[in-house]
Amino acid sequence: MADPSLTSPSGTPLRSPSSSVTLSFPFLSERSRVWEEGREQPLPRELPSPLPTKRTRTYSATVRAHSGPVFKGVCKNFSRSQGHGFIQPSHGGEDIFVHISDIEGEYVPVEGDEVTYKVCRVPPKNLKVQAVEVKIIHLKPGTKHETWSGQIISS
């Protein structure tokens, strides 16, 4: 029972509600940014990618990459659904990352395709490189190639 000595600013006595009251706060709804105890940490795929795509690369990085030398290599793997792959340089060394936005031409690269590419440093430390301006120069014989529009072509 409520204390009869408690009154509102207007002077009416305060009393408890007869039914239970639930408060709903919009910031505690599903997908809110408020941390809730017991909730799982976000998965890595929900984090923004630190790799610069063709669209987000700075003008100066684009100019440096465009003026750089052209290298040759072989497509080691490429996943259209994941949007990236790797190129094995013909001169040896570590595999080079390639983003889907940096592929030029009408075909999706597959393992064994010969490619030419230029390199661009990956921020923030600029220690690694990624392939840009990637062009397929020779399709691997005996494999099925897909165009970006979805047509399958045998080579």
Salt bridges, closest charged atoms under 4 A:
ASP95 OD2 - LYS76 NZ 2.52
ASP102 OD2 - ARG57 NH2 3.00
GLU104 OE2 - LYS54 NZ 3.92
GLU104 OE1 - LYS135 NZ 3.97
ASP113 OD1 - HIS145 NE2 2.84
GLU133 OE2 - HIS66 ND1 3.10
GLU133 OE1 - LYS118 NZ 3.63
GLU146 OE2 - ARG80 NH1 2.84
